[in-house]
Amino acid sequence: MKPIIIDLKDYELSGGGKLGESYIKKDDPDILLKLYSTQLEKMGLDEYERACKVRQIGLPCPEPGQVVRTTDGRLGIQYKRIHGKLSYARALSYHPELMEQYAVEFAELCKKLHSTVPPTGLFPTIKDQYTDYIKENPFLTDDERSGIIQFISTLPDANTALHGDLHIGNVIFDESGRQYLIDLSEFSTGSPMFDMGIIYLQCCFIPEEVEMELYHITKDVSTKFWDLFVKAYYGADVNVEEFNKQILPYSILRILCVEKMMGEPVPPIRPVFHSLLLNEH
């Protein structure tokens, strides 16, 4: 789709972060514009393409509209605006007393996502996606890259849908309670363990100051939410502590992928990934 040229004077800034900005069209408040920085233009195009396909397979996400460029050349995607939206992260920060309800709702959507089988080839596989990230990570040695890529090849395959960046900030709900998946640039197929590793990373692994900055909740709230979520997803009898051990390597892999995307190394993770992924003890 050829982008149309827009003037940002016609839009009002509504939010922003490391990955870009969001705007609301002044004469049509039903239109939300996501504007990407130049270095993240491919992410924006991937998100548009995959959002269209996610709707094709019947999963809920905001309706994508027009691809645009601002007069200064930045890429943007227009979406149908979800009025009164809240992410589960923001909802937890406002109403921690509803944690169990939110955990069950979030788990039910994740189970719907992970039981959906897209047509073969519609999305890339998560293992191919992660392999590409590792190949392009400038903070790894050649030996580390080859070892991690070999580790990825040993992980289980599956043909079910994955969000690819699934956490409580990337699922929203509107005033009626209808849920939507957002930020779909990494949507893929594969084992649900990859998505679960990202949720575990967000809930239990990142430092509390980062948790507060990105998700607006304390570590105590996020870890309790994780326990409730795992039980809602797998059943009350699941051993959460044992599951955490199984899922940790997927979280480490995700950090190494994020390094490539953000262009910043995460030094504290080095000993852990050598131990878990490269079998160096």
C-alpha positions as a LaTeX table, in Angstrom:
\begin{tabular}{lrrr}
\hline
Residue & $x$ (\AA) & $y$ (\AA) & $z$ (\AA) \\
\hline
Met1 & 0.00 & 0.00 & 0.00 \\
Lys2 & 1.44 & 3.36 & $-1.06$ \\
Pro3 & 1.55 & 5.78 & 1.91 \\
Ile4 & $-0.45$ & 8.99 & 1.79 \\
Ile5 & 1.17 & 12.22 & 2.97 \\
Ile6 & $-0.25$ & 13.80 & 6.13 \\
Asp7 & 0.44 & 16.93 & 8.14 \\
Leu8 & 0.93 & 16.33 & 11.88 \\
Lys9 & $-0.79$ & 19.66 & 12.53 \\
Asp10 & $-4.01$ & 17.73 & 11.91 \\
Tyr11 & $-3.23$ & 15.35 & 14.81 \\
Glu12 & $-2.93$ & 15.71 & 18.56 \\
Leu13 & $-0.19$ & 13.86 & 20.46 \\
Ser14 & $-1.66$ & 11.29 & 22.85 \\
Gly15 & 1.37 & 9.28 & 23.97 \\
Gly16 & 4.93 & 8.28 & 23.26 \\
Gly17 & 7.83 & 6.07 & 24.20 \\
Lys18 & 11.07 & 4.53 & 22.97 \\
Leu19 & 9.45 & 2.95 & 19.94 \\
Gly20 & 7.43 & 5.91 & 18.64 \\
Glu21 & 4.48 & 8.20 & 19.26 \\
Ser22 & 0.71 & 8.00 & 19.03 \\
Tyr23 & $-1.68$ & 10.71 & 17.86 \\
Ile24 & $-5.43$ & 11.22 & 17.56 \\
Lys25 & $-6.82$ & 12.89 & 14.44 \\
Lys26 & $-8.35$ & 16.21 & 15.44 \\
Asp27 & $-11.32$ & 16.11 & 13.06 \\
Asp28 & $-11.91$ & 12.37 & 13.47 \\
Pro29 & $-11.23$ & 11.07 & 17.01 \\
Asp30 & $-11.96$ & 7.52 & 15.82 \\
Ile31 & $-8.55$ & 7.48 & 14.09 \\
Leu32 & $-5.39$ & 6.68 & 16.05 \\
Leu33 & $-2.03$ & 7.26 & 14.36 \\
Lys34 & 1.06 & 5.27 & 15.38 \\
Leu35 & 4.18 & 7.08 & 14.21 \\
Tyr36 & 7.52 & 5.26 & 14.04 \\
Ser37 & 11.05 & 6.58 & 14.25 \\
Thr38 & 13.11 & 6.20 & 11.07 \\
Gln39 & 15.16 & 3.27 & 12.39 \\
Leu40 & 11.98 & 1.37 & 13.28 \\
Glu41 & 10.20 & 1.81 & 9.95 \\
Lys42 & 10.41 & $-1.92$ & 9.16 \\
Met43 & 8.71 & $-2.65$ & 12.50 \\
Gly44 & 5.84 & $-0.40$ & 11.49 \\
Leu45 & 5.39 & $-2.07$ & 8.12 \\
Asp46 & 5.60 & $-5.52$ & 9.72 \\
Glu47 & 2.99 & $-4.50$ & 12.28 \\
Tyr48 & 0.60 & $-3.28$ & 9.59 \\
Glu49 & 0.98 & $-6.44$ & 7.49 \\
Arg50 & 0.61 & $-8.81$ & 10.42 \\
Ala51 & $-2.31$ & $-6.91$ & 11.97 \\
Cys52 & $-4.22$ & $-7.35$ & 8.71 \\
Lys53 & $-3.47$ & $-11.09$ & 8.76 \\
Val54 & $-4.32$ & $-11.45$ & 12.47 \\
Arg55 & $-7.79$ & $-10.11$ & 11.73 \\
Gln56 & $-8.05$ & $-12.58$ & 8.83 \\
Ile57 & $-7.58$ & $-15.54$ & 11.19 \\
Gly58 & $-10.21$ & $-14.24$ & 13.58 \\
Leu59 & $-8.13$ & $-12.95$ & 16.47 \\
Pro60 & $-9.03$ & $-9.58$ & 17.98 \\
Cys61 & $-6.84$ & $-6.57$ & 17.25 \\
Pro62 & $-7.50$ & $-2.91$ & 16.38 \\
Glu63 & $-8.52$ & $-2.49$ & 12.74 \\
Pro64 & $-5.60$ & $-1.18$ & 10.62 \\
Gly65 & $-6.39$ & 1.60 & 8.18 \\
Gln66 & $-4.08$ & 3.70 & 6.03 \\
Val67 & $-0.29$ & 3.66 & 5.80 \\
Val68 & 0.92 & 7.28 & 5.92 \\
Arg69 & 4.02 & 9.45 & 5.89 \\
Thr70 & 4.41 & 12.80 & 7.59 \\
Thr71 & 5.73 & 15.79 & 5.67 \\
Asp72 & 9.13 & 15.17 & 7.29 \\
Gly73 & 9.18 & 11.59 & 5.99 \\
Arg74 & 8.27 & 9.47 & 9.02 \\
Leu75 & 6.17 & 6.35 & 8.57 \\
Gly76 & 2.87 & 5.98 & 10.36 \\
Ile77 & $-0.06$ & 3.56 & 10.52 \\
Gln78 & $-3.62$ & 4.65 & 11.14 \\
Tyr79 & $-5.83$ & 2.38 & 13.25 \\
Lys80 & $-9.44$ & 2.47 & 14.31 \\
Arg81 & $-9.22$ & 3.90 & 17.80 \\
Ile82 & $-10.33$ & 1.79 & 20.77 \\
His83 & $-12.11$ & 4.25 & 23.06 \\
Gly84 & $-11.68$ & 3.91 & 26.81 \\
Lys85 & $-8.95$ & 1.30 & 26.40 \\
Leu86 & $-6.85$ & $-0.04$ & 29.26 \\
Ser87 & $-3.93$ & $-2.43$ & 29.08 \\
Tyr88 & $-3.83$ & $-5.16$ & 31.70 \\
Ala89 & $-0.67$ & $-3.51$ & 33.05 \\
Arg90 & $-2.44$ & $-0.19$ & 33.56 \\
Ala91 & $-5.56$ & $-1.90$ & 34.92 \\
Leu92 & $-3.44$ & $-3.74$ & 37.51 \\
Ser93 & $-1.86$ & $-0.47$ & 38.56 \\
Tyr94 & $-5.31$ & 1.06 & 39.11 \\
His95 & $-7.05$ & $-1.98$ & 40.60 \\
Pro96 & $-4.64$ & $-4.54$ & 42.10 \\
Glu97 & $-7.58$ & $-5.93$ & 44.07 \\
Leu98 & $-8.94$ & $-7.27$ & 40.73 \\
Met99 & $-5.71$ & $-9.19$ & 40.05 \\
Glu100 & $-7.33$ & $-12.64$ & 40.00 \\
Gln101 & $-10.04$ & $-11.52$ & 37.58 \\
Tyr102 & $-7.45$ & $-9.95$ & 35.28 \\
Ala103 & $-5.25$ & $-13.06$ & 35.44 \\
Val104 & $-8.14$ & $-15.28$ & 34.35 \\
Glu105 & $-9.17$ & $-12.91$ & 31.53 \\
Phe106 & $-5.59$ & $-12.62$ & 30.29 \\
Ala107 & $-5.13$ & $-16.41$ & 30.44 \\
Glu108 & $-8.34$ & $-17.05$ & 28.49 \\
Leu109 & $-7.20$ & $-14.77$ & 25.67 \\
Cys110 & $-3.76$ & $-16.39$ & 25.66 \\
Lys111 & $-5.35$ & $-19.85$ & 25.41 \\
Lys112 & $-7.49$ & $-18.67$ & 22.49 \\
Leu113 & $-4.40$ & $-17.26$ & 20.79 \\
His114 & $-2.35$ & $-20.41$ & 21.38 \\
Ser115 & $-5.10$ & $-22.73$ & 20.13 \\
Thr116 & $-5.39$ & $-20.87$ & 16.81 \\
Val117 & $-3.62$ & $-22.52$ & 13.84 \\
Pro118 & $-2.98$ & $-20.05$ & 11.00 \\
Pro119 & $-2.60$ & $-21.27$ & 7.40 \\
Thr120 & 0.91 & $-22.59$ & 6.79 \\
Gly121 & 3.28 & $-19.83$ & 5.73 \\
Leu122 & 0.98 & $-16.93$ & 6.63 \\
Phe123 & 3.36 & $-15.89$ & 9.42 \\
Pro124 & 7.05 & $-16.59$ & 10.00 \\
Thr125 & 7.99 & $-19.18$ & 12.59 \\
Ile126 & 9.22 & $-17.92$ & 15.93 \\
Lys127 & 12.34 & $-20.09$ & 15.69 \\
Asp128 & 13.29 & $-18.48$ & 12.36 \\
Gln129 & 12.52 & $-15.06$ & 13.81 \\
Tyr130 & 14.69 & $-15.62$ & 16.88 \\
Thr131 & 17.48 & $-17.13$ & 14.78 \\
Asp132 & 17.57 & $-13.98$ & 12.64 \\
Tyr133 & 17.69 & $-11.79$ & 15.76 \\
Ile134 & 20.62 & $-13.77$ & 17.16 \\
Lys135 & 22.48 & $-13.63$ & 13.84 \\
Glu136 & 22.12 & $-9.83$ & 13.88 \\
Asn137 & 22.93 & $-9.28$ & 17.58 \\
Pro138 & 26.20 & $-7.28$ & 17.53 \\
Phe139 & 26.94 & $-7.98$ & 21.21 \\
Leu140 & 27.52 & $-11.72$ & 20.74 \\
Thr141 & 30.69 & $-13.49$ & 19.65 \\
Asp142 & 30.62 & $-15.84$ & 16.67 \\
Asp143 & 30.86 & $-18.82$ & 19.02 \\
Glu144 & 27.98 & $-17.50$ & 21.13 \\
Arg145 & 25.83 & $-16.96$ & 18.05 \\
Ser146 & 26.42 & $-20.46$ & 16.71 \\
Gly147 & 25.80 & $-22.01$ & 20.14 \\
Ile148 & 22.56 & $-20.14$ & 20.70 \\
Ile149 & 21.30 & $-20.84$ & 17.18 \\
Gln150 & 22.00 & $-24.52$ & 17.78 \\
Phe151 & 20.06 & $-24.30$ & 21.06 \\
Ile152 & 17.09 & $-22.70$ & 19.27 \\
Ser153 & 17.06 & $-25.57$ & 16.77 \\
Thr154 & 16.57 & $-28.05$ & 19.62 \\
Leu155 & 13.43 & $-26.33$ & 20.96 \\
Pro156 & 10.00 & $-27.81$ & 20.19 \\
Asp157 & 8.12 & $-26.85$ & 17.03 \\
Ala158 & 4.41 & $-26.10$ & 16.81 \\
Asn159 & 2.05 & $-24.56$ & 14.25 \\
Thr160 & $-0.05$ & $-22.46$ & 16.63 \\
Ala161 & $-0.29$ & $-18.68$ & 16.67 \\
Leu162 & 2.06 & $-16.60$ & 18.83 \\
His163 & 1.98 & $-12.92$ & 19.60 \\
Gly164 & 5.78 & $-12.73$ & 19.62 \\
Asp165 & 5.90 & $-9.91$ & 22.19 \\
Leu166 & 3.20 & $-11.02$ & 24.59 \\
His167 & 2.96 & $-9.28$ & 27.95 \\
Ile168 & 0.35 & $-7.44$ & 30.00 \\
Gly169 & 1.09 & $-4.15$ & 28.25 \\
Asn170 & 0.26 & $-5.59$ & 24.82 \\
Val171 & $-3.27$ & $-6.78$ & 25.57 \\
Ile172 & $-5.92$ & $-4.10$ & 26.05 \\
Phe173 & $-9.63$ & $-4.10$ & 26.73 \\
Asp174 & $-12.31$ & $-1.50$ & 26.08 \\
Glu175 & $-15.18$ & $-0.18$ & 28.17 \\
Ser176 & $-17.30$ & $-3.24$ & 27.32 \\
Gly177 & $-14.53$ & $-5.66$ & 28.29 \\
Arg178 & $-13.69$ & $-6.68$ & 24.71 \\
Gln179 & $-10.01$ & $-7.62$ & 24.45 \\
Tyr180 & $-7.51$ & $-6.74$ & 21.72 \\
Leu181 & $-3.97$ & $-7.81$ & 20.89 \\
Ile182 & $-1.74$ & $-4.85$ & 20.02 \\
Asp183 & 1.85 & $-4.27$ & 18.81 \\
Leu184 & 1.82 & $-7.19$ & 16.39 \\
Ser185 & 5.07 & $-6.68$ & 14.47 \\
Glu186 & 6.47 & $-10.01$ & 15.72 \\
Phe187 & 3.35 & $-12.16$ & 15.35 \\
Ser188 & 4.45 & $-15.66$ & 14.35 \\
Thr189 & 3.84 & $-19.36$ & 14.85 \\
Gly190 & 5.47 & $-21.88$ & 17.16 \\
Ser191 & 5.42 & $-23.28$ & 20.68 \\
Pro192 & 3.47 & $-21.21$ & 23.23 \\
Met193 & 6.54 & $-21.52$ & 25.47 \\
Phe194 & 8.10 & $-18.62$ & 23.56 \\
Asp195 & 5.19 & $-16.32$ & 24.46 \\
Met196 & 5.14 & $-17.63$ & 28.02 \\
Gly197 & 8.85 & $-16.85$ & 28.35 \\
Ile198 & 8.14 & $-13.21$ & 27.46 \\
Ile199 & 5.35 & $-12.94$ & 30.03 \\
Tyr200 & 7.60 & $-14.49$ & 32.68 \\
Leu201 & 10.38 & $-12.08$ & 31.76 \\
Gln202 & 8.06 & $-9.12$ & 32.20 \\
Cys203 & 6.44 & $-10.33$ & 35.40 \\
Cys204 & 9.32 & $-11.91$ & 37.30 \\
Phe205 & 12.70 & $-11.29$ & 35.73 \\
Ile206 & 13.17 & $-7.60$ & 34.96 \\
Pro207 & 14.18 & $-5.21$ & 37.80 \\
Glu208 & 11.44 & $-3.48$ & 39.77 \\
Glu209 & 12.45 & $-0.01$ & 38.55 \\
Val210 & 12.01 & $-1.16$ & 34.96 \\
Glu211 & 8.69 & $-2.81$ & 35.87 \\
Met212 & 7.48 & 0.49 & 37.30 \\
Glu213 & 8.72 & 2.54 & 34.34 \\
Leu214 & 7.25 & 0.31 & 31.63 \\
Tyr215 & 4.23 & $-1.33$ & 33.28 \\
His216 & 3.42 & 0.93 & 36.25 \\
Ile217 & 3.23 & $-1.91$ & 38.80 \\
Thr218 & 5.44 & $-3.15$ & 41.63 \\
Lys219 & 7.36 & $-6.40$ & 41.42 \\
Asp220 & 5.19 & $-7.81$ & 44.19 \\
Val221 & 2.07 & $-7.25$ & 42.09 \\
Ser222 & 3.62 & $-8.63$ & 38.90 \\
Thr223 & 4.95 & $-11.82$ & 40.50 \\
Lys224 & 1.62 & $-12.53$ & 42.21 \\
Phe225 & $-0.13$ & $-11.92$ & 38.89 \\
Trp226 & 2.23 & $-14.42$ & 37.20 \\
Asp227 & 1.37 & $-17.16$ & 39.69 \\
Leu228 & $-2.35$ & $-16.58$ & 39.20 \\
Phe229 & $-1.96$ & $-16.43$ & 35.43 \\
Val230 & $-0.02$ & $-19.70$ & 35.18 \\
Lys231 & $-2.65$ & $-21.49$ & 37.27 \\
Ala232 & $-5.46$ & $-19.99$ & 35.18 \\
Tyr233 & $-3.70$ & $-21.08$ & 31.97 \\
Tyr234 & $-2.55$ & $-24.59$ & 32.97 \\
Gly235 & $-4.83$ & $-25.47$ & 35.89 \\
Ala236 & $-4.71$ & $-25.09$ & 39.67 \\
Asp237 & $-2.48$ & $-28.14$ & 40.12 \\
Val238 & 0.43 & $-26.77$ & 38.08 \\
Asn239 & 3.75 & $-26.48$ & 39.95 \\
Val240 & 4.58 & $-22.85$ & 39.24 \\
Glu241 & 8.12 & $-23.11$ & 40.63 \\
Glu242 & 8.96 & $-26.02$ & 38.32 \\
Phe243 & 7.34 & $-24.28$ & 35.37 \\
Asn244 & 9.47 & $-21.20$ & 36.04 \\
Lys245 & 12.59 & $-23.34$ & 35.64 \\
Gln246 & 11.32 & $-24.68$ & 32.32 \\
Ile247 & 10.45 & $-21.26$ & 30.98 \\
Leu248 & 13.60 & $-19.37$ & 32.02 \\
Pro249 & 15.68 & $-20.24$ & 28.91 \\
Tyr250 & 12.94 & $-18.74$ & 26.71 \\
Ser251 & 13.14 & $-15.54$ & 28.76 \\
Ile252 & 16.92 & $-15.39$ & 28.32 \\
Leu253 & 16.51 & $-15.86$ & 24.57 \\
Arg254 & 14.05 & $-12.99$ & 24.49 \\
Ile255 & 16.50 & $-10.67$ & 26.24 \\
Leu256 & 19.15 & $-11.47$ & 23.63 \\
Cys257 & 16.64 & $-10.68$ & 20.87 \\
Val258 & 15.68 & $-7.39$ & 22.53 \\
Glu259 & 19.38 & $-6.48$ & 22.70 \\
Lys260 & 19.49 & $-6.57$ & 18.93 \\
Met261 & 16.28 & $-4.56$ & 18.54 \\
Met262 & 17.21 & $-1.87$ & 21.08 \\
Gly263 & 20.91 & $-1.72$ & 20.23 \\
Glu264 & 21.98 & $-2.03$ & 23.86 \\
Pro265 & 23.69 & $-4.98$ & 25.60 \\
Val266 & 22.40 & $-6.39$ & 28.89 \\
Pro267 & 25.65 & $-7.28$ & 30.73 \\
Pro268 & 24.07 & $-8.91$ & 33.84 \\
Ile269 & 22.45 & $-11.56$ & 31.65 \\
Arg270 & 25.74 & $-12.86$ & 30.24 \\
Pro271 & 26.57 & $-15.45$ & 32.95 \\
Val272 & 22.98 & $-16.70$ & 32.97 \\
Phe273 & 22.73 & $-17.29$ & 29.24 \\
His274 & 26.12 & $-18.99$ & 29.16 \\
Ser275 & 24.90 & $-21.36$ & 31.87 \\
Leu276 & 21.39 & $-22.03$ & 30.54 \\
Leu277 & 21.79 & $-21.84$ & 26.76 \\
Leu278 & 25.41 & $-22.80$ & 26.16 \\
Asn279 & 25.69 & $-25.42$ & 28.95 \\
Glu280 & 28.73 & $-23.76$ & 30.49 \\
His281 & 28.77 & $-24.38$ & 34.23 \\
\hline
\end{tabular}
